Amino acid sequence: MKKIINNKYVLFALAFSLGAILIWFIKPSSHQHIESSTNQTSKNTVFTCSMHPQIRQNEAGACPICGMDLIPLEDDNGEGIDPMAITMSPTAMQLANVVTAIVGSESAIKTIRLNGKVQEDERLIFSQTTHFPGRIEKLTVNFTGEYVTKGSVIANLYSPQLVTAQEELFEAYKIRESQPNLYRAAREKLKNWKLTETQIDQIRSSGKTQDQFPVLADQSGYVTTKKVNLGDYVNRGQTLYEIANLSRVWVQFDVYESDLSWINKGDSIQFNISSLPGQTFKGKIDYIDPVINPKTRVTKARVVIQNNDRILKPEMFASGEVKAQLGKTVDQLTVPKSAVMWTGKRSVVYVKLSSDQGLHFKMREVTLGPALGDAYIIEKGLEPGEEIAVNGTFSIDAAAQLAGKPSMMSPEGGAAMTGHNHGGMNQESSQSNNQMNMLQVNEAEQTYDSDPKFKEQLQVVFSAYLPVKDALIESDAKTASKKANDLQKAIEKVDMKLVKDEAHMEWMKDLSILQKSAKAILNETNLENARMMLSPLSDQLFHSLKKYKVEVDGYRQFCPMAFDNTGAFWLSDSDKILNPYFGDAMLTCGNVEEELK
């Protein structure tokens, strides 16, 4: 029995030893397999920067441009995915600040802001004339602006002709029984000189000739022009004063050529007078001038306002709004302007698609209708209920370019461009630069406190921007290109390490637009293309200055006629309008929108 037990323990010991030996041999092999698999996965993973997608490396690390941690580049070539769509994970969408919205229909109502001035109603402007010749012996109205009442005496005249006419009346009165027609003719002669029946009867009854006769005001109103002085000799019908009745006035609003299709006779308008704060006036447009001013490219829209209390005075400035509606009765598809990327010839949006593989965006060309303030009417290309990107579209487009998908600059798609091009510009890059003007500007939705040195560097960028703009005012593309080189150097000297955290990420977005816009002008020789590129450069610089609370002595100005009436902004160090988008063709077209301080 004892022998059996001992054999049993020996067998257990042998089995345990054999198992340990097998595990020892198997474990290194398994570990080696896992390590090999991990290395293989690591080799297949490409890392990129969320702010600089052109950076691609085979291992994790920091972005060589901004120093941010690299993230894995996700593969979007899953089954069931449209090969022309670009895949974006929720994390990538959040980093790129992508926001989507459902396309819907609404009434095509556009708020049009108009500026104008109060003017006299031309139908209530009168010329006060004298009805008989003579010398002015007395003026009871001696200055412009004085109010006169209808029937009041405004001057006294000595008239030899009236003296003679009175003597004729006296002689005719004596023979009135035998010569009644002669007496009536003498009275009519005095009445033709605007003497009243009462005045004539007083002269006849007195039996004496009067040397001076009063001139009575024909209308009530304010004297706007005084045309005579004491002692002047005036002829019959000569104007003594211009009198304006201000009980009813006109408000003449300037309407830009691009807004004429929206403004119609009978439209209601609500306006304010800058010198009468807190008061709102309402009226209807009763006349639109059919002729456009060839210099200012505006026409006049007239509103008639009752002014019984005389608070509205000529030359007061007025600011009004018209809620204009498109002629079509059915609702129109509208999308925010930030959703549309415009290349000059094409307008595109990115439509959101969903599948089992995740979220995707596909570029789609659309036909734009009229602009509605911050939105466009879509004539063709979208259907109600579709979801599109309304913010971060440039980031989506950049990702599509890098992935070789159809994009704004490459409608047919193609291989992603990596690295840097140190050679000359080819035709494709020139065409791309021609479309730089519609880069998605990173607007200043939030402001940040920044290092004073950072602010000073942005002020230098603003100073370097001004010569570029000035060269385009002079229609000199060659000089603009040279000055753009100086601007690009100023942008490169901005130290991105001076801003931290979220402010740093925002600056990286701003920097991308500023660099590409400046580089595009630098490489452009065509004047009109260079002017197109000034628009995103100006917009992004404005929003960057605003975002980081940088004060400069300057103004933001706007031309509604630029780019086929789409409108464009620019920055200036003077409030005088000098238009860089048209030069001498329409040098003073535009207005000051905002002071940069």
C-alpha positions in Angstrom: 0.0 0.0 0.0 2.7 2.5 0.9 4.5 1.7 -2.3 1.4 2.5 -4.4 1.1 5.9 -2.7 4.7 6.7 -3.3 4.4 5.8 -7.0 1.3 8.1 -7.2 3.3 11.1 -5.8 6.0 10.4 -8.3 3.6 10.4 -11.2 2.1 13.8 -10.0 5.6 15.2 -9.8 6.5 14.1 -13.3 3.3 15.5 -14.8 3.8 18.9 -13.1 7.4 19.1 -14.3 6.4 18.2 -17.9 3.6 20.9 -17.9 6.0 23.6 -16.6 8.5 22.7 -19.4 5.7 23.0 -22.1 4.5 26.4 -20.7 8.1 27.7 -20.7 8.4 26.8 -24.4 5.0 28.1 -25.4 5.1 31.4 -23.5 8.0 33.0 -25.3 6.4 32.1 -28.6 3.1 33.7 -27.6 4.8 36.8 -26.3 6.8 37.0 -29.5 3.6 36.7 -31.5 1.9 39.5 -29.6 4.9 41.8 -29.8 5.1 41.1 -33.5 1.4 41.9 -33.9 1.8 45.1 -32.0 4.9 46.1 -34.0 2.9 45.4 -37.2 0.0 47.5 -36.0 2.3 50.3 -35.0 4.0 50.2 -38.4 0.6 50.4 -40.2 -0.6 53.4 -38.0 0.0 56.9 -39.4 0.0 59.8 -36.9 -1.0 63.3 -37.8 -1.7 66.7 -36.2 -5.3 67.8 -35.8 -4.3 71.4 -36.6 -1.8 70.6 -39.4 -3.1 67.5 -41.3 -0.3 67.7 -43.8 2.0 66.3 -41.0 2.2 62.5 -41.2 4.5 60.3 -39.3 4.7 56.6 -38.6 5.1 57.0 -34.9 3.5 59.1 -32.1 5.2 62.3 -31.0 4.8 66.1 -31.2 3.8 68.2 -34.2 7.0 69.9 -35.6 4.9 73.1 -36.3 2.8 73.7 -33.2 4.1 71.2 -30.7 0.7 69.5 -30.2 0.5 65.7 -29.6 0.0 63.7 -32.8 -3.1 61.6 -33.1 -3.7 58.4 -35.2 -5.0 59.0 -38.7 -8.1 56.9 -39.0 -8.7 54.8 -42.1 -11.9 55.8 -43.9 -11.9 53.1 -46.5 -14.6 50.9 -44.9 -17.2 48.9 -46.8 -20.5 50.6 -47.6 -18.9 54.1 -47.6 -19.2 56.4 -50.6 -15.6 56.4 -52.1 -16.0 60.2 -52.7 -16.9 60.9 -49.0 -14.4 61.8 -46.3 -14.8 60.1 -42.9 -14.5 62.1 -39.7 -14.8 60.7 -36.2 -16.7 62.6 -33.5 -13.3 63.5 -31.9 -12.0 64.9 -35.2 -15.2 66.9 -35.7 -14.9 68.4 -32.2 -11.3 69.3 -32.7 -12.1 70.9 -36.1 -15.1 72.7 -34.6 -17.4 71.2 -37.1 -21.1 72.1 -36.6 -24.0 70.7 -38.7 -27.6 71.8 -39.4 -30.6 70.5 -41.1 -31.5 72.3 -44.4 -35.0 73.8 -44.2 -37.4 76.0 -46.0 -38.4 79.5 -44.9 -39.8 82.7 -46.3 -37.2 84.5 -48.3 -37.1 87.7 -46.2 -34.0 89.9 -46.2 -33.3 92.7 -43.8 -31.8 95.6 -45.8 -30.2 98.4 -43.9 -30.4 101.8 -45.6 -28.9 105.2 -44.8 -30.4 108.5 -45.7 -31.2 112.1 -44.9 -34.2 114.3 -44.2 -35.0 116.7 -47.0 -37.6 119.3 -47.7 -40.7 118.1 -49.6 -40.1 119.7 -53.0 -43.8 120.1 -53.4 -43.9 122.4 -50.4 -41.0 124.7 -51.5 -42.2 128.1 -52.8 -40.6 131.1 -54.3 -42.0 134.3 -52.8 -42.0 136.9 -55.6 -43.1 140.5 -55.9 -46.1 141.2 -58.1 -45.2 144.8 -59.0 -41.9 146.5 -59.7 -40.3 148.9 -57.2 -37.6 149.7 -54.7 -37.4 147.9 -51.4 -38.0 150.4 -48.6 -38.4 147.9 -45.7 -37.7 144.2 -45.1 -39.5 142.6 -42.2 -37.8 139.2 -42.8 -34.1 139.7 -42.5 -32.4 136.3 -42.2 -32.8 132.7 -43.4 -34.5 130.3 -41.1 -37.1 132.8 -40.0 -40.7 131.5 -40.0 -43.3 133.4 -41.9 -47.1 133.1 -41.9 -49.3 133.2 -44.9 -50.7 136.7 -45.4 -48.1 138.4 -43.2 -46.1 141.5 -44.4 -42.6 140.5 -45.4 -41.5 143.7 -47.2 -42.6 147.2 -48.3 -41.9 148.6 -51.8 -42.0 152.0 -53.4 -43.4 151.6 -56.9 -43.9 154.6 -59.3 -46.1 152.4 -61.5 -48.5 151.8 -58.5 -48.6 155.5 -57.8 -49.6 156.1 -61.4 -52.2 153.3 -61.2 -53.8 154.9 -58.1 -54.1 158.3 -59.9 -55.8 156.5 -62.8 -58.2 154.9 -60.3 -59.1 158.3 -58.8 -59.8 159.8 -62.3 -61.8 156.8 -63.4 -63.9 156.9 -60.2 -65.0 160.4 -61.0 -66.5 159.4 -64.4 -67.6 155.9 -63.3 -71.3 156.8 -64.1 -70.5 157.6 -67.7 -67.5 155.3 -68.2 -68.0 152.2 -66.0 -65.8 150.1 -68.1 -62.9 152.5 -67.5 -63.4 152.3 -63.8 -63.5 148.5 -63.8 -60.3 148.4 -65.9 -58.5 150.6 -63.3 -59.5 148.3 -60.5 -58.5 145.2 -62.4 -55.1 146.7 -63.1 -54.5 147.0 -59.3 -55.8 143.5 -58.7 -53.4 142.1 -61.3 -50.6 143.4 -59.0 -52.1 141.3 -56.2 -53.8 144.2 -54.3 -56.9 142.9 -52.6 -60.4 144.4 -53.0 -60.1 145.7 -49.4 -56.8 147.5 -50.2 -58.3 149.0 -53.4 -61.4 150.3 -51.6 -59.2 151.8 -48.9 -57.1 153.7 -51.5 -60.3 155.0 -53.3 -62.0 156.1 -50.1 -58.8 157.9 -48.8 -58.5 159.8 -52.0 -54.7 159.9 -51.5 -52.0 157.9 -53.3 -49.8 155.6 -51.2 -46.0 155.7 -51.8 -45.3 152.3 -50.3 -47.1 149.0 -50.6 -46.7 145.9 -48.6 -45.7 142.5 -50.0 -47.7 139.7 -48.4 -46.4 136.1 -47.9 -48.2 133.7 -50.2 -47.4 130.6 -48.0 -46.4 129.7 -44.5 -43.0 128.2 -43.9 -39.3 128.8 -43.1 -37.1 131.1 -45.2 -34.4 128.9 -46.7 -32.9 131.5 -49.1 -32.9 135.4 -48.9 -32.2 136.9 -52.3 -32.6 140.7 -51.8 -31.4 143.4 -49.5 -32.8 146.8 -48.4 -32.7 149.4 -51.2 -32.6 146.8 -54.0 -34.8 147.5 -57.1 -36.9 144.5 -58.1 -38.9 143.8 -61.1 -42.3 142.2 -61.3 -42.1 138.4 -60.7 -38.6 138.6 -59.2 -37.9 136.2 -56.3 -37.4 137.7 -52.9 -37.3 134.6 -50.7 -37.3 130.8 -51.0 -39.8 129.4 -48.4 -40.1 125.7 -47.3 -43.1 124.4 -45.5 -41.8 121.6 -43.2 -45.1 120.3 -42.1 -44.3 117.4 -44.4 -40.8 116.2 -45.2 -39.1 113.6 -47.3 -36.6 111.0 -46.0 -34.3 110.1 -48.9 -32.6 106.7 -48.5 -29.6 105.5 -50.5 -30.2 102.1 -52.2 -27.2 100.3 -53.6 -27.6 98.8 -57.0 -27.2 95.3 -55.6 -30.3 95.8 -53.3 -32.6 97.3 -56.0 -34.2 93.9 -56.7 -35.4 93.7 -53.1 -36.8 97.3 -52.7 -40.2 98.0 -54.1 -42.6 100.9 -54.0 -45.0 100.5 -51.0 -42.5 98.6 -48.8 -42.7 99.5 -45.2 -39.6 100.9 -43.5 -38.7 101.6 -39.9 -36.0 104.2 -39.2 -34.3 106.1 -36.5 -32.8 109.6 -36.5 -29.3 109.8 -34.9 -30.1 113.2 -33.3 -33.4 111.9 -31.8 -32.4 108.9 -29.8 -35.1 106.6 -28.5 -37.6 107.6 -31.2 -38.6 105.3 -34.0 -40.4 106.4 -37.2 -42.4 104.3 -39.7 -43.4 105.0 -43.2 -43.7 103.5 -46.7 -41.5 103.9 -49.8 -43.6 106.0 -52.2 -41.1 106.6 -54.9 -37.8 105.0 -56.2 -35.6 107.1 -58.5 -35.2 105.4 -61.8 -31.7 106.8 -62.4 -28.6 105.5 -60.6 -25.9 107.9 -59.7 -22.9 107.0 -61.9 -20.3 108.0 -59.2 -21.8 106.4 -56.1 -23.8 103.6 -57.8 -26.8 104.3 -55.6 -30.3 105.5 -56.3 -32.8 107.2 -54.0 -35.9 105.7 -52.2 -38.3 108.3 -50.9 -40.4 108.1 -47.7 -43.0 110.9 -47.0 -43.4 111.7 -43.3 -45.9 114.1 -41.7 -43.9 116.6 -39.5 -46.5 118.7 -37.8 -44.4 119.2 -34.7 -41.4 120.2 -36.8 -39.0 117.8 -35.0 -37.6 116.5 -38.3 -35.2 119.0 -39.8 -33.5 118.9 -43.2 -30.1 117.2 -43.4 -30.7 115.0 -40.3 -29.2 111.6 -40.8 -31.5 108.6 -40.8 -30.8 104.8 -40.5 -33.6 102.5 -41.6 -34.4 98.8 -42.2 -36.6 97.2 -44.8 -37.9 93.6 -44.3 -37.8 92.8 -48.0 -39.4 89.6 -49.3 -38.6 87.8 -52.5 -41.2 87.8 -55.2 -41.8 84.1 -55.0 -44.8 83.1 -52.8 -43.4 79.6 -51.9 -40.8 79.1 -49.1 -37.2 78.9 -50.2 -34.3 76.6 -49.2 -31.8 78.6 -47.2 -28.4 77.8 -45.7 -26.0 79.9 -43.6 -23.3 81.7 -45.5 -20.7 79.9 -43.4 -21.8 76.6 -45.0 -20.9 77.7 -48.5 -17.5 77.6 -50.0 -17.3 79.8 -53.1 -14.6 79.5 -55.7 -15.8 82.3 -58.0 -17.4 79.9 -60.5 -18.7 77.2 -58.2 -20.3 77.1 -54.9 -20.1 73.9 -52.8 -21.3 72.6 -49.4 -20.4 69.4 -47.5 -23.4 67.1 -46.9 -23.3 64.9 -43.8 -23.8 61.1 -44.5 -24.3 58.4 -41.9 -23.6 54.6 -42.2 -22.7 51.7 -40.0 -19.1 52.7 -40.5 -19.6 56.2 -38.9 -20.1 59.8 -40.1 -18.9 61.0 -43.5 -19.0 64.2 -45.5 -19.4 64.5 -49.2 -18.9 67.7 -51.3 -21.8 68.8 -53.4 -22.1 71.7 -55.8 -25.0 74.0 -55.3 -26.6 76.9 -57.2 -26.9 80.0 -55.1 -29.8 82.5 -55.2 -29.9 85.9 -53.7 -28.2 86.5 -50.3 -30.3 87.0 -47.2 -28.1 88.8 -44.8 -26.2 85.9 -43.1 -27.8 83.2 -45.4 -28.1 82.2 -49.1 -31.1 81.0 -51.0 -30.3 77.6 -52.6 -31.8 77.3 -56.1 -30.4 73.9 -56.8 -28.3 71.1 -55.3 -29.9 70.4 -51.9 -33.2 69.0 -50.6 -35.1 69.8 -47.4 -34.1 67.6 -44.5 -30.5 67.0 -45.6 -27.8 67.8 -43.1 -24.8 69.9 -44.0 -21.8 71.4 -42.3 -22.3 75.0 -41.3 -19.0 75.6 -39.5 -15.6 74.0 -39.9 -16.2 73.4 -43.6 -12.6 74.5 -44.4 -11.3 71.8 -42.1 -13.4 69.2 -43.8 -12.2 70.4 -47.2 -8.6 70.3 -46.1 -9.0 66.7 -44.9 -10.7 65.8 -48.2 -7.8 67.3 -50.2 -5.2 65.3 -48.1 -7.2 62.1 -48.6 -7.4 62.6 -52.3 -11.2 63.1 -52.2 -13.2 65.7 -54.3 -12.7 69.1 -52.7 -13.2 72.8 -53.4 -9.9 73.1 -55.2 -9.9 69.6 -56.7 -13.5 68.8 -57.8 -12.4 65.5 -59.3 -10.3 64.4 -56.4 -6.7 63.3 -56.6 -3.7 62.2 -54.6 -3.1 64.1 -51.4 -0.4 66.7 -51.5 2.3 66.3 -48.8 5.5 68.1 -48.1 6.5 71.5 -49.4 6.8 72.8 -52.9 10.0 74.9 -53.1 9.8 75.3 -56.9 7.9 77.6 -59.1 4.1 77.7 -59.1 2.4 75.4 -61.6 -0.9 76.0 -63.2 -2.9 74.0 -60.6 -1.4 75.9 -57.7 -2.2 79.2 -59.4 -5.8 78.1 -59.9 -5.9 77.1 -56.3 -4.6 80.5 -55.2 -7.3 82.1 -57.3 -9.8 80.4 -55.0 -8.2 81.5 -51.8 -10.6 84.3 -51.2 -13.3 82.0 -49.9 -11.2 80.2 -47.3 -13.3 79.5 -44.2 -12.5 82.5 -42.0 -12.1 81.6 -38.3 -14.4 84.3 -36.9 -14.0 85.8 -33.4 -16.7 84.0 -31.5 -14.7 84.4 -28.2 -12.1 86.7 -27.1 -8.9 85.9 -25.2 -6.4 87.7 -23.0 -3.0 87.5 -24.6 0.6 88.4 -23.9 1.4 92.1 -24.6 4.2 90.9 -26.9 1.8 88.8 -28.9 -0.5 91.9 -29.3 2.5 93.9 -30.5 3.4 91.3 -33.1 -0.2 91.4 -34.4 0.0 95.1 -34.6 3.1 94.7 -36.8 1.1 92.3 -39.0 -1.6 95.0 -39.4 1.0 97.6 -40.3 2.4 95.2 -42.9 -1.1 94.5 -44.3 -1.7 98.2 -45.2 0.9 98.5 -48.0 -0.6 95.4 -49.7 -4.1 97.0 -49.6 -2.7 100.3 -50.8 -1.0 98.7 -53.8 -4.3 97.1 -54.8 -6.0 100.6 -54.6 -3.4 101.7 -57.1 -4.1 98.6 -59.2 -0.5 97.5 -58.9 -0.3 93.7 -58.6 3.5 93.7 -58.8 3.9 96.0 -55.8 1.2 94.1 -54.0 3.2 90.9 -54.4 6.3 92.5 -53.0 4.5 93.9 -50.0 2.8 90.5 -49.5 6.3 89.1 -49.0 6.9 91.6 -46.1 3.5 90.7 -44.7 4.3 87.0 -44.8 7.5 87.6 -42.9 5.6 89.6 -40.2 3.1 86.7 -39.9 5.9 84.2 -39.5 7.5 86.3 -36.7 4.4 86.0 -34.5 5.4 83.7 -31.6 2.7 81.0 -31.3 4.1 80.0 -27.9 2.9 83.2 -26.4 -0.7 81.9 -26.5 -1.7 78.8 -24.5 -4.5 76.2 -24.4 -7.6 77.0 -26.4 -6.2 80.4 -27.4 -3.3 78.5 -29.0 -5.6 76.3 -31.0 -7.6 79.3 -32.2 -4.4 81.0 -33.3 -3.3 78.0 -35.3 -6.6 78.2 -37.3 -6.1 81.9 -37.8 -2.5 81.5 -38.8 -3.3 79.0 -41.5 -5.7 81.4 -43.2 -3.3 84.4 -42.9 -0.4 82.5 -44.2 -2.2 81.0 -47.2 -3.9 84.3 -48.2 -0.6 86.2 -48.0 1.3 83.6 -49.9 -1.4 83.5 -52.6 -1.1 87.3 -53.1 2.7 86.9 -53.1 2.6 84.4 -55.9 -0.1 86.1 -58.0 0.5 88.4 -60.9 -3.1 88.8 -62.0 -4.6 92.0 -60.5 -8.2 90.7 -60.2 -7.1 87.4 -58.6 -4.9 89.3 -56.1 -7.9 91.5 -55.2 -10.0 88.3 -54.6 -7.4 87.0 -52.2 -7.4 90.3 -50.2 -10.9 89.4 -48.9 -10.1 86.4 -46.7 -6.9 88.1 -45.6 -8.8 91.2 -44.5 -11.5 89.2 -42.8 -9.2 86.9 -40.9 -6.9 89.7 -39.8 -9.9 91.6 -38.5 -11.2 88.6 -36.5 -7.8 87.9 -35.1 -7.3 91.4 -33.9 -10.8 91.3 -32.3 -10.3 87.9 -30.8 -7.0 88.7 -29.0 -8.2 92.3 -28.1 -5.5 94.0 -30.1 -6.1 97.7 -30.6 -5.0 99.5 -33.7 -5.8 102.9 -35.3 -7.9 101.7 -38.1 -11.3 101.1 -39.6 -13.1 98.1 -41.2 -14.7 99.2 -44.5 -17.2 97.5 -46.8 -18.0 97.5 -50.5 -21.3 95.9 -51.4 -20.5 95.8 -55.1 -17.3 93.6 -54.9 -17.3 90.1 -56.4 -20.5 90.4 -58.4 -22.4 92.2 -55.6 -21.5 89.6 -53.0 -19.6 92.3 -51.1 -16.2 92.3 -49.3 -14.5 94.0 -46.4 -11.0 95.5 -46.1 -9.1 97.3 -43.3 -7.7 100.8 -43.5 -5.8 103.3 -41.2 -8.1 106.1 -42.5 -11.8 106.6 -42.5 -11.6 107.9 -46.1 -13.0 105.3 -48.6 -10.4 104.2 -51.1 -11.6 100.9 -52.6 -8.9 98.2 -53.2 -11.3 95.9 -55.1 -12.1 98.4 -57.9 -9.3 101.0 -57.7 -10.0 104.0 -60.0 -13.1 102.3 -61.5 -15.1 102.9 -58.3 -12.6 104.4 -55.9 -15.1 105.8 -53.3 -17.6 103.0 -53.4 -18.1 101.7 -49.8 -18.6 102.8 -46.3 -17.0 102.6 -42.8 -18.5 99.6 -40.9 -16.5 99.7 -37.7 -13.7 101.4 -35.9 -11.0 99.0 -34.8 -10.2 100.6 -31.5 
